[in-house]
Amino acid sequence: LRNNDHQIVDKNGDPDVVIVNTCTVTARSDHESRQMVRKALKSGAKVIATGCYAQIRPEELTEIKGLDLIVGNSGKQDIIDYLNNFNTQGGEKCEHASVCVDKPANILKFQPYFSKRSRAFLKVQDGCNFACTYCAVPKARGKSRSLGIEDVLKAVDELSLQGFREIVMTGIHIGTYGLDLKPKSSLLKLMDMITQGHPDIRIRLSSIEPQELSDRLLALIKERNICSHLHIPLQSGSDRILKLMNRRYTRGFYQQLINKIITEMPDIAIGTDIITGFPGESENDFNETVKFIAQLPLSYIHIFPYSKRPGTKALLIGDHVTEKEKKNRVKKLMKISSNKKKAYMSKNSGRVLDVIVEKRDVTTGYYNAISDNYLRVFVKAVGLKSRSHVKVRAKAILETGLLAEPLN
């Protein structure tokens, strides 16, 4: 948009066009996406809805009066053309939205624009070839596809020149990176090339499936400038439920993997995802999950109540857990997550941490920062610059993170 002479304004500005990037991970995200569209319409601007909800449920968005355009995920790259059409059509609002939704793209294209954040997020992969029974993402994002290695390396070079000192490798299923390329490649090869070429930049993996963490990749994480932080989805601590979810591992495999990681890297942060209330999840299944995650050395847990997704196989299982029971189970799991987070912060109190500075909080005077091992850190200092890489010592535990001071 900026490269085509469009100015980005903040939410209090006076926009000509508002683009709402929707989500469809849960029924709640569908609802929130519709709310965001309605809120955007109040500005009087032209409104475009795109993203995953627009991709798989465009008919629901067409019911919103005044919405101008619905664009699927593969049409995002053509947003500029749509904006140019708006300019030629004039300012009248539409009664019903135009719908431009195609199948998800077969290739992932390099997008050279990067945000003004303190950490860079680089999308190296999109889509998923797996078929977890609860998930609508493959339908919304299409088959797994990777950004070419040369494009990734070019992006990392550009980010380095812009002053970024942390790059987060993102994607729907980054463990399958490179399998669709010709010749085939891998996440291991990509990480090896990036870390060799840019030892001054720390690389963070956003999320990776348990079965895709090979010994060689773990060794690379330990030896190179890859963040001491792994997010490894579990989803359930019951083998019966994992099978119903069509997950490709058992709790025993997951346990062995975590034990191996902690043995090699005792201070690493490990986070996970749990879905509770999945169809057929009995009290016994839930209790198995509770006991399993309670004894795992996790630093945080993302907890999601199961949400019915149209077109997914989980809908056919039946024996649905009540909403009331889902809430009770989420509450119990949240307590475990809170205790895990506090314990991990306590473990790191007094230690030296590598942090990337984000911005200064004008209320407290502290600098917000994120550590190598994914802890929120509040740095008591003056004159720090955004994106700077600083060593600090954690001095105290606060409610949401650690209070720290620079070493020198």
N, C-alpha and C positions, 0 to 999 in steps of 0.2 A: 504493500500500500504506500509506504513512504517513498519507495523507489519510483512510484508512478504519480508523485506529486500530491498524494493525499496526506492530510494532516491528522494525526491521532489526537483526540481531545479527551480530557478526563470526564468522569461521570457527571460532573457538575457543569460541563461545557454545553455548547449549543450545537449538537451534531446534525449533519445533513443525512447521515446514514448510520444505523446501528446494526452491527453484526453479532448475533447471538450464537455462540458455539455450544451446542446442546450435548447432553450426556444421556445414556440410557442403561447404565449399569444396574439400576434398581428402579422400582416403581416411583420411589421418592424423587429420584433424579429426573424422571419423566415429568413429574408434577412441577418440580423446581424449574425445569426448562421452559414449560408453558408459562409459569409465573414471570420468568425473566423476559419472555417475548412480550407479554402484556405490559410489563413495566416499561419496556423499551418503546412501545407504541405510544405511551403517554407523552413522550418527548416531542411527538409530532414529526419525527424523522421517518425516512424510509427504513424499513426493518427487514433484514435478511436472517433467516434461521438456517443454520448449517450444523454439521456434526453428526453424531451417531443416532440421536433420536430422530433428527430430520431424515437420516438415511433409511431407517427401518420402519418408522411410523409417520410418514409424511401426511397421511390422511387425517391424523389427529391434529396436526398443526394447521391444516387447511380450515379447520373449524374456527380458528381465531380470526375474527373480523379485523381487517385492516393490515394484516401481515402481507408484505409485498412479494416475498420470494422465499422459496424453500430449496436449498441446495444440498445435495448429498455430499459425502466425504470426498468423492473423486472430483467434484465440481469446485472445491475450494480454490484450486489453482486458477479457475476462470472468474473469480470474484471481480477482478478488475474490469473484465468485459461487461459483467452485469452492472457494475457501477457506471460505466460509460453509457450503457443503455438508459439508466435512470436519468442521466444528464440530458439525454436527447428527448426523453418522454415527458419531461416537465414534472411538476410537483404533486399531481393528483394521486390520492391514495386509492389502492385497489379494494374492491369488495372482497375478492378471494385471491389468495396467493397463487402465483405461478409456481409450478413444481418442476424442478430440474434435478431428478435423482436417477443416476445410473448405477450399474454394479460397481462395487469398489474397484479401484485401479489394480492392474496386475503388476505395476512397477512402482517403486518408491523414488520420487524425484527429490533432488537436492534443492533445499530452500535456503538461500544465502543470508536471510535476515536473522539477526540474533537480538534477544531482548536486552534491556538496560538493567537487568538484575545483577546482583553481585555474583551469582553462580549461573553458569550457562547450561541450558538443557538442550541436548543434541539428539534428535530423533534418528536413530540408525536403523530402525526396523518397525514394521507395522503389520497388522493382521495376525491371524493364528490358524494353524492347521489342526489343532486339537479340537475335541468336541466334548468339553465338560458339560454335563447335562443341565447345569443351572445357568449357563452363560450365553448371552446374546451377542457377545463381541465379534465372533467370527462372521456372523451375518452382517454386522454393522461395518466391520473393517476389512473383510475379505481374507484371502489367503495370505500366508506369511510372505513378506517380501522385504528385501534388505537394500539399504543405500550402499552403492558401490564403495569399495575400500578407498579408491582414490578420492571420491567425493567426501568421505568421512575425514580423511587425512587433510584435505583442503579446508574443510570446516574447522578442524582443530587448529590448523595454522592461523586461520582468520581470527578465531577466538583468542588465541595466544596474543596476537597483535593488538587486540582490543583490550588486553589487560586482565582477562579472566584467569584465575588460578585454580578454579574447580570446574570441571565439566561433568555433568550427569548424563550418562548414556541411557536414553529412554527408548521405549518401544512396548508393544503389547506382549511380545514373547521374545526377548532379546537373546535367550539361550539358543534360539534357532537361527541366529544371525549367520548369513552367508551361505546357508544350505541351498538357497534358490539362485545364487549367483553362478555365472559361468566364467572361469572355472569356479568350483565350489570353494567356499572359505569357511571360517568359523569365528566365533566370538574370541576364542583363545588367540587366534592369529591377529585379529584386529587389535586386541588389548596389548599384545606383544609389540606390534608396530607403533601404536600410539605412545606407549610408555617409553619405548626406546627413543622415539623422536622428540618427546616433550617430558623429560624427567622433572621439569620445574612445575608441571601442572598435575594436580591430583585428579584422578578419574574415579567417579562413583558409578556403580552399577545400580540402576533403579530397582529392579526386581528380577529374580531368576528362579526358575523351577528347580526343585531338589535334584531331579535326575540329570540335570544339565550342569551340575557343579563337579566337574572332573577333578582328579588329583592334580593334573597339570595346571588347570585354571586356578585352583586353590593355592598352588605353589607360586604362581605368578602374582596373585593378590598379596601373598605374604612377602614376596621379595621386591616388588615394584611399587610405584607410586599410585597404587589403587587403594581407595579408602577402606579402612578397617571397619567395614559395615556391609552386611548382606541382608537383603530382605528376601526371605525364602517362604513362599506361601505354603501353608499346611492345609487349611480349610476344615479339617476334622481330625480328631484323635481316635476315631472309630474306624477300623478297617472295613466294616460293613458299609458305613456311610461313604467312605472314600471310593468304594467300588460302585455304589449307586451314583456318585458324582462323576464317575469315569476318570478319576484321577489315576495317574500312572505310577503309583508307589504305595507302599504300606507304611504304617506308623513305625514298624521296625526299621525300615530303610531310612526313614526320616531321623529316627533316634540315632542310628549309627552315623549318619552324615553330620549331625550337629555335634556329636561326641568327637568326631574326627576334626572338625573345624576348630572346636574349642581347645583340643589338645595341641594343635599347631599354632593357634592364635588365641591365647587365653583372654585377651582384652577386647576382642572384636565385639561389635554390636550386632546382634542378630534379631531381626524383627520378623513377624509373620502375619498372615491373614487367617481369620477363622470365620466360617459361616455357620451360624446356629439356626435351628428351626428348619433345617432342610427336610423335605417330605420323607416321612418314615423315621426321623430321628427320635428314638425312644428316650426315656429317662436314663436308661442304661447307657445308650450311645453318648448322650450328653455328659454323663458322669465319667465315662472313659476319656472324653475330651478334656474335661476339667482336670482329672488326675494327670493326664499326659502332659498338658502344657504347664501345669504347676511345677513339675520337676524338670522341665527343660530350661537351660540357661538363656532365656530370652531377655531382651532389653525393652521390648515394647510389643504390643499386639494390636492389630487393627481388627475390629470386630464388626461383623455385618449380620443383621437378621436376614434370613433367606427372603428373597423377593421373587415373586412369580414373574417370569419373562416370557412373553408370547413367543411361541414357536420353539421353545426348548423342551427337551425330553423329560426334564424333571416334572413338568406339569402332568405327565402321564403316570407318575408313580403313585399318586394318591396319598392317603393317610397324612394329610397336612397338619402341621402343628399350629395351634391357635395363636393369634396375635398376642394375647395376654401372656401365654407361655413363652413366646419368643422374647418378649420384653424382660421377663424374669430371668431367662437364660443369658441374655445380653448383659443384664445388670451384674450377674455373678461373674461373668467373664471380664467385665470392665474392672471389677475389683482386683482380679488377678493381674490384669494388665497394669493397673495403677501401682500395685506392689512391686511388680517387675521393674517398672520404670524408676521408681524410687530407689530400689536396691542397686540398679545400675548406676544411677547418679551418685549414690553413696560410695560405690566402688571406685568412682573416678574423682571423688573429692580429695584434694591435696595433690593430685597428679598434674603433670605438664601435658597440655593438650595443644594440638595444631588446629588453629581455627581460621576460617575465612570471614573477614569482617563484612557485615551487610550494611547496616546504617545505624546512626545514633538516635536513640530514643530521647526526644526533647523533654519528656516528663521526668525520667529517671537520670538522664545524663549518661547512661551506660550505652555501650555499643552492642547491638545485637550481632551475634556471630554463630556459626555452625562448626562443630568440631569434626575432625576426621572420622570419629566413631559416632557421628550423628547425634550429638548432644547439643541442645540449645544452650548457648553460653552468653552471659552478659558481662562484657569487659569494662572494668572501671579504668578509664584512661582518657587521655586528651590527644587530639590530633591524628587519630587513626583514619585511614582512607578506605572507602568501600573497595571491596575485592582484594584488599591486601591480605597476605598470608602471615599470620602472627603466632608466636608461641606464647602461651599463657599458663598460669598456674591456677587451678581451681581452688578457691578459698572457702566457699560456703555453698550450701544447697538451698536453693530457693524453690518455690512451689512449681515453677515451670522450667527450671533449668539450673545451671551452675553460675555462681558469681566468681569472676576470675580477674586477675591482673596480669599485664604483660611481664615477661621475665626480665626485660631490661627497659 
